[in-house]
Amino acid sequence: MLTLRGVDKVFANGAQALAGLDLDVREGEFLSLLGPSGCGKSTALRMIAGLGEPTRGAIAWRAGRPEVGFVFQDAVLMPWASVFDNVWLPLRLAGQSRAQASPKIEAALDLVGLQGFARAYPRELSGGMRMRVSIARALAMRPALLLMDEPFAALDEITRQKLNDDLLRLKQELGATVIFVTHSVFESVYLSDRIAVFSARPGRVTAEIEVAAPALRNDDFRLSQTYAQACRSATDALHAAMGEA
């Protein structure tokens, strides 16, 4: 779907987030960017989204930039707006009226299990439900590429695992490509077809790990030898990238 070649990112204050980043993204895959906090994973994701430009290097799309959905670490919902109006936002920016957008909004809420909550407000929802609204908003335009920046990091473990399962189901239903930023080895292995391991800042990819497992996974996978071996490989690669081998 796209390639990053020799990508550097230096901010105005002189801080360098990325140095010589090379990365391929395959159409239809679930790719996790795994690395320590501050290693440039989110910076790379934002540049892929078009929210920044490389200082050096290039980002090339095989067939032009597709429709992109972005889910941030925080739900970043408008507190004064209903769930319906929060999900409507990208459609409204695209010029669609409430009436035109309504079927797409209802479909997106159905996908994330929030049927019947269209009139609720963010303050009335749990943290996990607010994140579901954020995902529904990203899915409203049916993007070919879904970018997710540590969306479940602030949630409790049970809610996080439930949303991991829901995310895998959504990916299968939509057929989208997903790039997922995380610093959790266990989450990256559970979700991914492939993991790109980043070095400490300035970030670059130092290892790639293929996860040989079915697209849809469950608690049995978490107890499997395949999962344990992939977690060990990812942990070793992460330690090596941080100079702790």
C-alpha positions in Angstrom: 0.0 0.0 0.0 2.8 2.4 0.9 6.5 2.7 1.6 8.6 4.9 3.8 12.3 5.2 2.7 15.0 7.0 4.6 12.6 9.1 6.6 14.0 11.5 9.1 11.9 13.9 11.2 13.6 16.8 13.0 11.3 19.2 14.8 11.8 23.0 15.0 13.4 22.8 18.4 16.1 20.5 17.0 14.7 17.2 18.5 15.0 14.3 16.1 12.2 11.8 16.3 13.1 9.5 13.4 16.4 8.7 11.6 16.5 6.6 8.4 13.1 5.0 8.8 12.4 2.3 6.2 9.0 0.6 6.3 6.7 -1.2 3.9 2.9 -1.4 4.6 1.1 -4.3 2.8 -2.4 -3.9 1.7 -4.9 -5.7 4.0 -2.4 -6.4 6.8 -2.5 -5.6 10.5 0.8 -4.0 11.2 1.9 -2.9 14.7 4.6 -0.4 15.4 6.2 -1.5 18.7 8.7 0.5 20.6 9.5 2.4 23.8 7.7 5.7 24.6 9.2 8.6 22.7 10.7 6.5 19.9 8.9 8.2 17.0 6.1 5.7 16.4 3.3 8.3 16.7 5.3 10.7 14.6 5.5 8.1 11.8 1.8 7.5 12.1 1.0 11.2 11.8 3.1 11.6 8.7 1.4 8.6 7.1 -1.9 10.4 7.9 -0.7 13.5 6.3 -0.5 15.4 9.6 3.2 16.2 9.0 6.0 15.9 6.5 9.3 14.2 6.6 12.4 16.4 7.1 14.2 14.0 4.7 13.2 10.9 2.8 9.9 10.0 1.2 6.5 8.4 1.8 5.2 6.8 -1.4 1.7 5.4 -2.0 1.2 2.6 -4.5 -2.1 3.9 -5.9 -2.5 7.3 -4.3 -3.5 8.1 -0.7 -6.7 6.2 0.2 -9.4 7.2 2.6 -7.8 7.3 6.0 -9.3 6.9 9.5 -7.4 8.0 12.6 -8.0 6.9 16.2 -6.0 8.9 18.8 -4.8 7.7 22.1 -7.5 9.8 23.8 -11.1 9.5 22.5 -11.0 13.3 21.8 -14.8 13.6 21.6 -16.7 16.9 21.7 -18.2 16.9 25.2 -21.1 19.1 24.2 -22.2 16.9 21.3 -24.1 13.6 21.3 -22.6 10.4 20.2 -24.4 10.8 16.8 -22.9 14.2 16.3 -19.4 13.1 17.3 -19.5 10.3 14.7 -21.1 12.7 12.1 -18.1 15.1 12.3 -16.0 13.7 9.4 -19.1 13.2 7.3 -20.2 16.7 8.0 -16.7 18.0 7.1 -17.2 16.1 3.8 -20.4 18.1 3.2 -23.0 15.4 4.2 -26.1 16.6 6.0 -27.4 14.8 9.1 -30.1 13.0 6.9 -27.5 11.9 4.3 -25.0 10.7 7.0 -27.5 9.0 9.3 -27.4 5.5 7.7 -23.6 5.6 7.8 -23.5 6.8 11.4 -26.0 4.1 12.5 -23.9 1.4 10.6 -20.7 2.6 12.3 -22.3 2.5 15.8 -23.6 -1.0 15.0 -20.1 -2.1 14.1 -18.7 -1.1 17.5 -21.7 -2.3 19.5 -23.2 1.0 20.4 -26.7 0.5 19.1 -29.1 2.7 21.0 -26.5 5.2 22.2 -26.7 7.7 19.4 -28.4 10.3 21.7 -26.0 9.8 24.7 -23.3 12.3 25.6 -19.6 11.4 26.3 -20.0 12.2 30.0 -22.6 9.4 30.2 -20.3 6.7 28.8 -17.5 4.6 30.2 -13.9 5.0 29.0 -14.3 1.9 26.8 -17.5 3.2 25.3 -16.0 6.6 24.6 -13.2 4.8 22.7 -15.8 2.9 20.7 -17.3 6.2 19.7 -13.9 7.4 18.5 -13.5 4.2 16.5 -17.0 4.5 15.0 -16.1 8.1 14.0 -13.0 6.8 12.2 -15.0 4.1 10.5 -17.8 6.3 9.4 -16.1 7.1 6.1 -15.3 3.4 5.6 -11.5 4.0 5.3 -9.2 1.7 3.4 -6.5 2.5 6.0 -7.1 2.7 9.7 -4.4 4.4 11.8 -4.5 3.8 15.6 -2.2 5.6 18.1 -2.2 3.5 21.3 -6.0 3.7 21.5 -6.4 1.3 24.4 -3.5 2.3 26.6 -5.5 4.0 29.3 -8.1 1.2 29.6 -8.3 -1.6 32.2 -7.0 -4.9 31.0 -10.4 -6.6 30.7 -11.8 -3.8 28.6 -8.6 -3.6 26.6 -8.8 -7.3 25.7 -12.5 -7.0 24.7 -11.7 -4.1 22.4 -8.7 -6.1 21.0 -11.1 -8.9 20.0 -13.6 -6.4 18.6 -10.9 -4.7 16.6 -9.9 -7.9 14.9 -13.5 -8.7 14.1 -14.0 -5.2 12.6 -10.9 -5.6 10.5 -12.2 -8.8 9.0 -15.6 -7.3 8.3 -14.2 -4.1 6.7 -11.1 -5.6 5.0 -9.1 -2.5 5.9 -5.4 -2.2 6.4 -4.5 -1.3 10.0 -1.4 0.4 11.4 -1.4 0.2 15.2 1.0 2.0 17.5 1.7 0.3 20.9 4.4 -0.2 23.5 2.8 -3.5 24.6 4.6 -6.6 23.4 1.5 -8.7 24.4 -1.0 -6.5 22.6 1.1 -6.3 19.4 1.5 -10.1 19.2 -2.2 -10.7 19.8 -3.4 -8.3 17.1 -0.8 -8.3 14.4 0.1 -10.1 11.2 3.5 -8.3 11.4 5.3 -6.2 14.0 7.8 -3.5 13.2 10.1 -3.0 16.2 11.5 0.6 16.6 14.7 1.6 18.3 14.8 4.3 20.9 14.8 7.9 19.7 15.6 8.7 17.0 13.5 5.9 15.9 14.0 3.4 13.0 12.9 -0.1 12.4 15.4 -2.6 13.7 13.4 -5.8 13.3 10.2 -7.2 11.8 8.4 -10.2 13.3 5.7 -12.2 11.4 3.0 -13.6 13.6 1.8 -17.0 12.1 -1.7 -17.2 13.6 -5.3 -17.0 12.4 -6.7 -13.6 11.6 -9.4 -14.0 14.3 -7.9 -15.0 17.7 -9.2 -15.7 21.2 -8.1 -16.6 24.7 -6.8 -20.0 23.5 -4.3 -18.1 21.3 -3.0 -16.2 24.3 -2.2 -19.6 25.9 -0.6 -21.1 22.8 3.0 -21.9 22.1 2.8 -19.7 19.0 1.8 -16.7 21.1 4.5 -17.3 23.7 7.2 -17.7 21.1 6.2 -14.5 19.2 6.1 -12.6 22.5 9.6 -13.8 23.3 10.9 -12.9 19.8 9.3 -9.4 20.1 10.7 -8.9 23.6 14.2 -9.9 22.5 14.0 -7.6 19.5 12.8 -4.7 21.6 15.7 -5.2 24.1 18.2 -5.4 21.3 16.8 -2.3 19.8 17.3 -0.5 23.1 20.8 -1.8 23.6 19.8 -4.1 26.4 20.4 -7.5 24.6 
